[in-house]
Amino acid sequence: MTLRGRLLLAQAPLALALVLVGVVAVVTLGRVGRSGQEILQDNYRSVLAMQRMTEHLERMDSAALFIVAGERQRGEAQQAVQRPKLEAELRVQEANLTEKGEASATQRLREAWTRYVTRYDALLALSDREAAREHYFESLSPAFSEAKAAASAILDLNQDAMARKSDAQRRLSQRVNALTGVAVLAAFLVGLFASTSLTHRALRPVSVLSQAVQRIGQGDLAVRAVVEGQDEIAQLGQEFNAMAERLQRYRQSSLGELLQAQAASQAAIDSLPDPVLVFGADGALLNVNRAAEDVLRMPMGAEGDPLARAAPEVREVLERVRLHMLEGKGAYQPRGYEEAVRVSSSEGDRWLLPRGSPVYAESGEVAGATVILQDVTRLRRFDELKNDLVATVAHEFRTPLTSLRMAIHLCAEGVVGPVTEKQADLLSAAQEDCGRLQGIVDDLLDLSRIQSGQLTLNLRRVTALELVEGALGTHRVAAEDRGVRLLQEISPEAEELEVDPERVQLVLSNLVGNGVRHTPSGGEVLVRVTREGARVRFEVRDTGEGIPPEEQARIFEKFYRAPGAPAGGAGLGLSIARDIVQAHGGQLGVVSAPGQGSTFWFALPQPASSAS
């Protein structure tokens, strides 16, 4: 016999017992249901008639109020419609007397309805509005209340009867249900015992096969399932043994070793505490480690795009880093802790800093990208404390520095007494140092405002010539002293743009000042403004010594000063310039080579209509 036949035979006793009990239960419950329906049918007819009669009475009363209010035609029409309906419902009730006391209650309703009709006809006969009003309140309204109360009494009588009969019917149903339940349980137990015994004998080979499968899952590929017979389970056991043998040979092959290496690499990235995400060349998410699944709530095994389950801020950061690497721009290094994205977790908010490394194919093309979200929660807090300390110190420096500059100025002007030539030189040097210190304090305060998110842009229309002239004018004296020429080229398409002029001029001034300081005598600094599609590009090119490639990646970092740079700054100018440009939605960069000068550029988004 086949396995299917055995299983069907094992279920036959249970099925027969349930069918027998089911037939008995259906027949018994059907009788109980019909009995209840017959018992309640007459009472329901009376309840429905009294509900309708009450409704028609209220409409009759509304018609009377229309007559009293002066709308006689409307009131007479409405009562003419309702009166025969009321009479019909009353006759239905008189023909359906099923309860004790219902006949006398129906007689009282007939008498109350007769009085109400008589007084209603009297109201219709009155043509004077005031007389009709007095008749309604003194005679008709009490008759209406009496008739309505009589109808309510019959309604209550039948509803109470329905409730009593329903309770009796429910008790009967409960007894029937109890007897049926006992019979079902007895039949079920007998059938279950027989079916279980037969099923256990039929499925005993399945248990043997299941144990073999578990051992295969644990890695024991040498296990075999011994199942006797010629049914489906025996055939399945033979196929299972063949599969186990092929798996054993497969593991011993080179492909099996490759899969083991893949599993080892997956275990390696799963061991990392920070989220790791691997993207393909087409931008699709290929793999994540366990930390990414837990922290970002984006399991790989679930249906749909795992990235769609991440927070919008996380998706935005991942998209930016992924595009940076897949567009061939190399590894992605964050500028600072301000790029960290906040992720909520059961342990509190965590700050993750993105880093990316492209994956290259043998041909040198970008075949994918790996993104690591480093947990910098504590480091970011330390950075915030450092920034707060710097801002506090800078604020505290301003007042004594202002007093010091004023005192030096008064001494240099001879206000407090004559000054010798040597003293004048010392005071002049002190004034210059105070000026540099004031610049450092201003840079620190600007940096503090930017990092705290207090940088606000006051956008307005301004010409490119005004920005360039303002930046060059600040450094003309210093350029003349060093013998450096200042030049400008402004494209007509970029004549006017919408920016924060003070901030953009600060960026230009910083770049021009750096160019003048790093350009030898006889050189030049050129400021060029052009339009590139929807962007306006500013370039500051000098003919100085250039910047080595290893320094170009760090010159925009805070407090970084290249080796051999002139003294007098704190290394904040380019960092502030970058933040201002990014606040405008633009980009800032540098193109340089040793001995060939440097070109600092930044591009600001501008609609084409802003060019005049």
C-alpha positions, 0 to 999 in steps of 0.5 A: 500500500502507498503512503497516501493510502495508509494516511487516508486509512488512518484518518478514516475512523476519525472522519467517520466519527465526526461525520456521524456526530455532525449529522446528529448535531445539525438535525438537532440544532435545526429543530431547536432553531425552527422551534425558536423561530416559530415561538418568536414570530408572533411576538415580533409581528406585534413589536413591529406593528407597535413600532410603526404605529408609534412612528405614525403617531409622531408624524400625526402629531407633527402634522398637528403642529404644522396646522397650529403653526399656520401651515394647514395645507401641509399638516392636513396632507401629512395626517391624511397619509398617516391615518390609514397607516395607523389604522392598518397597524392597529388591525394587525395588532388586534389580529395577533393577540398571543400573550396574557393581558395583550387583549385588554391592552389592545382594547385600551389602545383602540379606545385611546386611538378613537379619542385621538381621532375624534379630537384630531377631527375637531382640530381640523374643523377649527379655522381660527389659529389661536383656537386650534393652538388652544385645542391642541395643547388642552385636548389633542396633545394629552390624547396623543400621549395616551395613545402613544403610552398604550402602544408602548405598553403593548410593545413592552409586553411583547418584548418582555415575552420575547426575552422570556422565550429567548431565555428558555430557548437559550437554556434548551440550546445550552443543554443540546450543545452540552450533549452534542459536545459530549458526543463529539468529544467521545467520538473524537477521542475514539477516532483520534486514538485509532487514527494516531495509532495508524498514522504513527505506524505509517510515518515511522520512516519519516522520523528516520528521514528527519533525523538524517536531515537534521544531521545533514544540516549540522554538517555531517554529510556522511549520514545516510537514511535507512528506510525499508519498503517500496512506498514514497518514503522509501523512494524519498530516502533513496533520493536523500542518500544520493543527495547527501553523497553528491553534497559530500563530493561537492564540499570536497571540490574547489567550489565547496572551498569557495563557498566556505571562504564566502561563509568565512568572509561573511562571518568576518564582516558580521563580527564587526560592531559597525554596520557594513553595506556592500553595493554592486556596480548598478547601485543595488544592495548586495550584502549587509552584516548583522550590525547593519540589520540590527542598527538600521533595521534592514534585514536582507532576507525580507521581501522588497528593497532593504534600503526602503526600511531604513530611516530617510536620513540614513538612505540619503547618506548612503546614496551620497556615499554610494554615488561618490564611489560609483562615479569614480571619485575614489574612496569617500572620507568624511570631512568631520563629525558633522556628517554623522547621521543619527539613528535611534535605537533601544539604547538611545541615539547613536551617531554613525559616520560614513566611510566608503571604499570602492571595489575594483574589477581586474580591468580597473573599473569600479565593480562595487562599493563598501560603506562602513557606518562608524559609531562615533557617538562618544567621539562626536560628543567630545568634538562638540565639547571641544567646539564649545570650549573653542567658542567660549575661549574665543568669546572671552578673548574678544573683550580683552583683545579689544582693550589691548588693541585700543591701549596699543593704539593710544600709546602709538598715537602718543596720547599718553606721552611721547613715543621713541622710534624704537617704541613705535616699532615695537608698538607697530609689531604689537598692533600687527600681532593683535590684528592677526589674533583678532582674525583668528578669534573671528575665524573661531567664532565663525566656525562655532556659528557654522558648526552649531547650525546658526549660519544663516544666509541673507540671499540677495541679487548681486553682481559678480563684479561687485563680489570680485572687486570687494575681494581683490580690494582687500588685498591690493596693498599686500599684493603691491608690497609683494609685487603680485598682480591681481587680475579678474575675468568675468563672463557676461553670462555670470554677471549677476547671481543670488547669494549671501554677498558677505559670505561669498566675498569672505570665501573669495577674500580668503582664497585671494589672500592665500594666493597672494601669500603663496605667490612670489614677486612677479607672479599673478593671482587671477579671479575668473567667473564663468557659468557652467549650466545651472552653476556659476563657477569661481576660480582663483588661480595663482602662480605660486609653488603649488600644493603636493598631492598628499597635502591637497586632501587635508588643506580643508580640515580644521586647524590644518596648516601645511608645512612651510605655510606663512605664520599668522593664521589658525588653519581655519580659513579654507574650512570655513570657506568650504562650509559657507559654499556647502551652505549655498548648496555648492562645492569647493575644490582645488587643482594643483601640482608642485611648481605649477601654481594652484587653482581653487574653485567653487561652484554655486547653483544658480537658476539660468534666469539669474544671469542678465 
